[in-house]
Amino acid sequence: MGDIINPVDGNSFVDLVKAKNTRIFVDKTDFIDQTNTLINTDAKLLGMTRPRRFGKTVTADMLLAYYSKEYAGTNVFDGLKIAGKDSFAEHLNKYDVIYIDMNTVRDDYIAYTEDEDLQVKGVTTIVDYLQYSVIEELKENEDYAKLLSKSRKTGKKNLSSALKEICNHTKNKFILIMDEWDLIYRDYRDDKKLQESFINFLRGLFKGKKGQSVFALAYLTGILPIKKYNSQSALNTFDEYNMLAPGEFASYFGFTEDEVAEIVKFPKCRISHQELRKWYEGYKIKGIDIYNPNSVVKAASRNECISYWSGTVSNEEVVRLINMNYDGIRDDVLELIAGGIIKFDCSNFENDMVTIKSKDDVFCLLVCLGYLGCEDYGGNYRLAYVPNQEIRAALTSIAKTQSWYNAMPIIKRSEELFIAIQALDSEKAAKIIAQIHNSPNVSLLGYNSEEALVFCVIAGLMWRTESDYECFRELQSGKGYADVIYAPKRNDSLPILLIEFKHDTSAEDAMDQIKKKEYFGRYRDGGYPNDIIMIGLNYDPKTKEHQCLIEKA
C-alpha cells in the first residue's frame, strides 16, 4: 500500500520501461516536469480524474518511481524525456512517498475483515484499515517508529496526526499518491456513512495550512471528480482536472495524433492510423484530439479494431443510468449513438454515482466514465457526443439488449426509411428525412448546412444498417467521389445505396451527378450481384423543403 516495504516490485510503469523495446511504449515522462513546478507551492494539491484505462495507474506509478527514495539508483528514467529537463535531478528520488492503491486497500481489507486482533484495535471499516495500514508501514522506518511510539496523539488509526508528528520533528515532507481515490464512491456507493467517513479522513489530511504543510505534493487520481457537499467541493484546496473541466494536462492522459502516428510504425502493427482514429479517437480535450490509450495498444498489438470496453462493470452502470429514463434519455442516447450532439448543464452534478437527479447528471456521469465525449459550450453547458466507433459499438450492444429497444420511435423510423428507399418511395423518404432534420439536436450541427442533411440520412439509416452495411463517405467510385455509399457486408440480397447530397439546387441535380459520374460503376464492373439504388437529395434553406429522388441503377 505504501512505498516503504517493497515498492519496486509490481510497478506498472517500471515494467513497461523495461520492456519498451519489445512492447508499445509512449514516453509521457515530461508530465513529471509539470508536477515538479508544483512541489511546495500553493498548487501542490492536484486531482487528476479520467475514465478507466486512460493511463491513470501507469502515471501514478511513474510519479512513485521518480519521487520515492526507495527507487534511488534504479536508473528508470535514463533516455526518457524527463531526463533532459532542468528539474530532473532536483527532485529525483528525494522523498518518502505514501502510495495508496485503493484497489489493494479494498482487497486487503476484505481479506482481514475477520481478523479479531484488528477489531480489538478499533479497525472496523475500510477507512480505519487504510489509516491503520499506512501507519504500520510508516513504522517500518525506525526513526518514524520511535516518534510514533512516544506520541499520545496519533492513536492506532489517525494518519493525519501521525504524519504531523513525524513532520514536526523531522521537517521531512511527504509526497502522497492515491490511485482510484473514488473507489469508495463507486464500490460502496450506497454507504453514505462510510463515504462521509472517507471524505472526512481526506479533509483531515489536507485541512488548513498545518495539514498541508506535511506534504510537498499530493496527487489524487480516479474516475469521478472530487465529491461535492452542499454545492461545494469537500476538498476545495485541490486543483482539479476532470473530463468536464480538463484543464491544461490533456496531452498526458491518452494518446495524441502524433503519438499514434508513431505507434503505427511499430513493426508488428498492421492497423492503419485511419482505422485507429475511427475506432479510438474523438475525445476532444481542450482542443486536443485524444485516443483511448489502452484500446490503441491492444488494437495495435492484436491487429484488430474492436470495442475493448465490452463486458465490464461500467457497462452495467450505463444500463442503470439509461434505464432511469430521465426526460426521455433513452431517445437521446439512441440519437447520440446515431451521431447526434446534445447540450447539457454540468453545474449541479455532485460527482458521484448515486445522487442522480436529472438527465444532465446522467450525461455528466457518462462523460466521466468515458462513454461520452464533451466540448465546452459556454458557462456550465457542454455538448455531449459519442466519441468513436469503440464507444458506439459498446453503447449499441447495450441498447440492443434492453426490452424497450425495438419499441423506440427512432428504431421504427430507421426501419421505415430503409423500407421507403427499397420501395423507391421518394416522397415518404423525404418526409422522414425532414422529421429527422427538424429534431432539436440537429440545430447544434448547423441546421441549414449540407453537413446537417448528411447527418440526418446517416442517423436515420444507422439503426437499420449498422449490422448489415459498411457506410463510406467520399468514397472513390466511377468518375468521382460519391458522398455516401452503403455497401452490404455479406448479404447479396440487400441493395447497394448510392447517395448524393445537394444544397440549394435540386434533387434532379444530385441524381444527374450520380449518373454522369457513374458512381455505380465500381459495383457493376466489380461483378456485385446486388441491386443498386441511387438516391439524390436536396435541401432548400429558403423554403425549408426536402427533395428526394430514388431510382434503380
Secondary structure, DSSP 8 states (H G I E B T S, - for coil): --SSS-TTTT-HHHHHHHTTTTS-----THHHHHHHTTTTSTT-EEEEE--TTSSHHHHHHHHHHHHBGGGTT--TTTTSGGGGSTTHHHHTT-BEEEEEEHHHHHHHHHHTTT-HHHHHTT--SHHHHHHHHHHHHHTTSHHHHHHHHH-SSSTTT-HHHHHHHHHHHH---EEEEEESTTHHHHHTTT-HHHHHHHHHHHHHHH-HHHHHTTEEEEEEEESS---EETTEETTTTSEEE-SSS-TT-GGGSSB-HHHHHHHTTSTT----HHHHHHHH--EEETTEEEB-HHHHHHHHHHT----TT-SSHHHHHHHHHHHH-GGGHHHHHHHHHTT--EEEE-TT--SSSS---SHHHHHHHHHHHTSSEEEEEETTEEEEE--SHHHHHHHHHHHHTSTTGGG-HHHHHHHHHHHHHHTT-HHHHHHHHHHHHTSGGGGGGTTTSHHHHHHHHHHHHHHHHTTTEEEEEEEEETTEEEEEEEEESS-TTS-EEEEEEEESS-HHHHHHHHHHTTTTHHHHTTT--S-EEEEEEEEETTTTEEEEEEEE-
